[in-house]
Amino acid sequence: MNGGGDWGSNAINSLIRRELRIMFGPERMNALEADRIDGPLMLQSIEEAKCTSSGDAGARIQISEILKYGPRGCKDGQNAESLVAQYNAANNCRVKLQGMTLLFPAAVFEEIIMTVVNSTVNHLREVVDREGDPVRAILLAGNFANSAILKKAVKEAFETSTRKVVIPANPGGAVMKGATLWCNHARWIEGKKYCSDYFDLLVSKFDEIPHGHIVERDYVKLEAAQRRITVLLWSFDDPVKDAPPPKLVDSTLMTLVGSVTIDVSQSKKGSIVCGTTFGGSNIQIRCVNEDGDIVENSFDLV
């Protein structure tokens, strides 16, 4: 959600910069944005503020000396404290300037960014409606996904008993790592056999299969130094025929049946062949690696 519309994280940055421009005036803000050191530092401070502010905690933005004292030859003739006081009087709010830190009360900061938060929710709703099939999960990625305000709004709008809003522990880092993987190892994420924790549908409960039906799949290790592969067998119960399986391990629809772990060859490609045999209430899994080693397991479904 970083860009592409008025729902993006960049739109939040623009709103906050607009408020700072109103507060300190165009002369100071133009000088700040043109500065190759203080300009990026200000953006970093804005990024931290929008991600840490919540309904209880306000936002803290570190301002530079350019905003505090004005650029060389500044013509507005005012100190920063008086500019903040004028902003408060005009907007009936209580923003404070303590040293080099600008303190926005939680309600004031939330009012500034809620336009973009609401646009984000509306954009997501359009995407969900456009998908047609039931959307079972929404993944928030990008640094703004750290925002308690955004997380609360998205969860209230979309999370249900059958749909989960998923937020990585480090959503900003998730984007960076994904970009790095794509640049260096695109094949890892081009096809499902190169993905970790991807559900590979074997049979549906609506399928008619004979006793002893076998489904085979090939899998390959992700890391060069990886020594083993674990295959997890999950079941999910969905009353809708031809419904796609959940795509997330922690889906409320999923039940873990069992697992098989097998060593992979260290001198070859590192692939395995996994055969799953369905026999009434019993399922058997047989994995074979490139060295001919075999690991088997069976599970009862009742």
N, C-alpha and C positions, 0 to 999 in steps of 0.2 A: 504493500500500500504506500510505497514511498513516493510515487509520483503518478502522473497521468491524469489527474483531475483534482477537483476541490476536496477530495477525500484523503489526499495523501499527506504524509508526514511533512513534506515540503510546504504544503499549504499552512500547516501549523506554524512553521518557522516564519512564513510571510506575515501571518497575523500578529505574531509576537513582535517582529521587527517593525510592523506598522505602529503598534502601540508605543514602542520605544521612540519612533520617529515623532509621533504626536507629543510624547512627553519631553524629549530633549531637543526637538527641532531638527529640520533637514540638514542644517549646516554641520552639526555634530555627527549625525548619523551617516551623512555622505562621506565625511572624513573617516569615520570608523570603518565603513564597508570597503573603502578604498585601501585601508591599511592591510598589508600582507601578513602581519602578525596578529594585531588585535582583532581584525575582522574574523578570521577563523576561530580565535579563542572565544569570541562572543557567540559564534554559532555553536561551539561546543558547550558553552554555559547554557544556552537556550535548550539544547538537546537534553542536557541533564535535568533542567527544570521541568520540561514537559513530561519526562519519564518518571520523575519522583513525586510530582505533585499529586495529591489525592483530595478526596472530599474533606479530609481532616487536616492535612498538612498543606501549607501554601507552597509557593514557588520561590526559589532563591536564584537570582541571576547576578553573576559577577560582572560588573561593568568595568570598562577600561578608563584610563585617565583621559582619553579623548572625550568620552561622555561626561566624566566627572568635572573636568576643568575646561573642556572645549579645545579645539585644535588651535594651533598657533595663529594668532590674529583673529580669534573668534569675535564676531561682531554682535552677539546677542546680549552681551553685558550682564548676564545673570549667572548665579551659581547654581549648581545642580539641585541643591535642596529647595530653592525657590521654584525651580522648574517642576519638581515632583509635587510641591504644594499646589501649584497651579493646575496640574493634571488632576490631583485629587478633588480640588474644588469644582472643576469642570465636569468630572465624572462621578462625583459623590461617592468616593471610595477612600481607602486608607492604605495606599501603597507607601512603604517606608524606605528610606535610603539610610543605611547604617554603614558608614565608611564607604567601601567599594561594593557593597552588597545591596541589591534592590530586592525588597521583600514584597511579594504580592500575596494578599490574603487568599485563602483557598477559594472562596466564593468568587472573588474578582478574577482570578486566573482561570477558573473553570468557565466563567461566562465568556472569556476571551476565546477559548478553544472549543467550546461546545458546538459552534457552527460547523467546524470540520468533523468533530466526532459524530454529529448527527448525519452529516453527508457520508461519512464512512459507513454508518449503519444502513443508510438508504442504498448506497452502492452495493453493499453485501446482499441486501434483500433482493435487488435486481438480479444479481448473479445467481443467487439461490433459486429464485423463481424461474430464471432462464434455463437452469439445468434440467428441469422436468422431472428426472428421477429423484427420489428422496435423497437429500444431502445429509449424510450421517456425521460429518465432522467439518469444522471450520478451523483452519490453521492460521493463527496470527503470527506473522514473522516481520522482521524489521524492528529497529530500536524503539519505535513508538509503541510497539506491542507491550513494552514494559509499563506503560501508563495505566495506573489504577483506574483512571476515569474512562479510558477507552475499553479496558477489559470489562469493567462493570457494565457499560452500555451494551457491548456486544453479547455478553453472557445473558443479560436480561432480555435482549431481543431475540436470541437464537437458540440458547441452550435448552434442551428438553430431555425427556427420559430416553429418547432415541437419537438425539443429536448432541454431540459434544463439541465444545469450543476448546481447542488444544493450543496451549501457549508453551513453547520450549522454555527451558530454564534460562537460556540466553538467546532471546529471539533475534537480537541484533547480530550476535555472533553466528547464528544459524544461517543467515543470509550470506555473510562473509565466507563461512566454511563451504556453503553450497557453491558459491562462485569459484572458490579455489579448487574444489573437486572437479567442477565442470571444466575448468581450464586445464587441469593436469590429468584427470582420469575420466573423460567424458563417457567412456564405455561403461563405467560403474553405474551410471544413472540413465543410460539410454534404454535399457531393457530390464524386465522384471527380474531376470535371473542374476543381475548384478546389484540388486537392491537388498538391503538388510530389513528384516521385519516386514516383508511384503507378503500378503496373503495370496497363495497360489491355489485357486479353487480346484479341488479334485472331483467331487461329485456334489450334486444338489439333492436335497431330500425329496424332490419331485422326480428325480431320475429313476428309471426302471433299469436295474442292473442285475445280472445273474449272480448266483452265489459263487464266490471265488473271483469276482471281477478285480482285475489289477490295473492300477494307474501308475505309470512311471514318469518321473521327472528327473531332469539333469540340473545340478546346481554346481557352482564354482566358488571357490574362496574369494574374498574381497581383498585381503592383504597378502602381499608376497610372503610375509613371515607367519601367516595364519597356519595353525597346526591342526585345527579340527573344525568341523561344521556341526552345528546342532540344528536338527529339524524338529520344529514344534508342530504338533497336530492339534488343531482347534476345531471346535464345532460351533455352529451358530444356528439359531432357530428364527426363521423369518417366514411368516405365513404367506408372503407374497411370492408367487411363482416368478422365476427369472430375475428376482431382485439381486443386485450385485452384492458380494460379500463385504462386510466391513473392511476398511483399509487400515485400521489402527488396532494395535494389540490390546489397548485398554478399553475397547468398546464394551458397553454394557451388554451387548448381545453375544459376546464371545465366552466360550468355556474351554479351558485347556484340558485336552484329553490325555496327552502324554508327550514324550520327546525321545529322540534318538540322537546320540552323539557319536561321531566317527572321526578318526584321524584321517587327514588328507595327505597325499603324497607330497614330499618336500622336493622331489626331483622332477616332477611333471607339472601339469597344468593346475592340479589341485581340485579336480572336479569329482563329483560322486553321482551315482545313479541311485535314485530312491524309489523303490516299488512299494505301493500300498495296496494290500489285498483286503477286500471287503467280504466278510462272511457272516451274515446275519447280525448278531449283536457284538461280534468280535472284529477287530481291525488289527492287521499285522503289518509292520513296516520292516523292510529289508533294504539296508543301504550298503553299497559296494563302492570302494574307492578304486583308484587307478592301479594300486598295488595288489588288488584282489582280496583285500581284507573285507570281511563282512560283519555287520552288526545288525541284529534283529531285535524286535520287541513287539509285544502284542498288548492290546488294551480292550477291556470290556466296556461297552457303552451302557450297560444296565447295572 
